[in-house]
Amino acid sequence: MWYAIISEDVENSLPLRKTARPDHIARLNSLKDQGRLLIAGPLPAIDSEDPGEAGFTGSLVVAEFPSLEAAEKWADADPYVAAGVYASVIVKPYKRVLP
């Protein structure tokens, strides 16, 4: 089943993101290589594809896992969690309808 992983950043998270980003992206690429990643990306703090120093307010990942528990376990092991980027992470089942 698909799961939405919705994360909210701590304030001024950009320096923390930059440090942990390579490991974070590597995990996402692993899901992509397995055909289990639907979409992933950060939520810009301003209305811009490149928010610069304004940074980001969180992230959205929609990926396939065998269970909610497995999705939560994967989310808890994210390098952004370990680096203190995220203030909170919510994992919810997601029903893909379109496209």
N, C-alpha and C positions, 0 to 999 in steps of 0.2 A: 504494500500500500504506500501511497505518497504521504509525506509529512511536511508541513510548513514549520520551519524553524525561524522564529522571529526574535531578533535580539535588539536590545536597546543599549546604546553606549553610555559610559560614564561621561561626564563633561570633559572637554579638552582631551579626547581620546586619540587624536591624530598621532602624537608621538608614540603611543603604545601600539597603535595599529601598524605603523611603519616598521617597528621592531619585529612584531610577530607575523607580519603579512606573508613572508615566504613559506612558512610552515602551514599557515592557514590555507593558502592557495594550493599547496601540495596535496592537502587532504581533499579539497574540492576536486582537483584534477583526478585523484584516485577514484572518486565517485563517478566522475564523468567517463573515465576510461572503462568503468564497469557498466556503463549505460544506465546508471541510477540517478543521475543529476538532471533535473528538469530546468532549473534556473537558480542562479545565485548572484548576489551583488549587494553592495552597500547602499544605504539610504543617505543621499547628500543632505547636508544641513541647510543648503540654500538651493534655489531652483536653477541648478547648473549641473551639467555632466561632469565638469571639473571644478569642484567647489574650493580648490586650493586650500588655504589655511583655515577656511570655515569648517572643513572636515566633514564628518559623517555623524548621523544620529543613531545608526544601527545597521542591521543587515537582515536580508531575507534569503533563505535557502529553501528550496523545495526539492526533496530527494526521496528516493524509494528505500524503504527499510522493511524488514520482515515483521516488525511490531513497533508500537509506540515506545515500549521500553528500550528497544534497540536504537530508535531515533534519539531518545533522550540521552542514552549512554554516549552516542556519537557526539551529540551537541555538547555534553558536559566535558568531553575530551578535547574540545576545540582549543587551539593555541591562543585564540583571543580571550577565552575564559581564563586560562592560566596567566596571561599577561595583564589581566585586569581591565581589558577593553570594555567588556560587557557589564552593565549594571544588572541586567536581567535577561533571561532567555526563556521563551515559551515555545513548546513543541505541541502542535495540533495536527490531527489527521486532516488530510487534504484530498478532496475529490476532484480529479482532473476531468473537466468537461470539454473545453475547447483549447487549442485546436485539436 
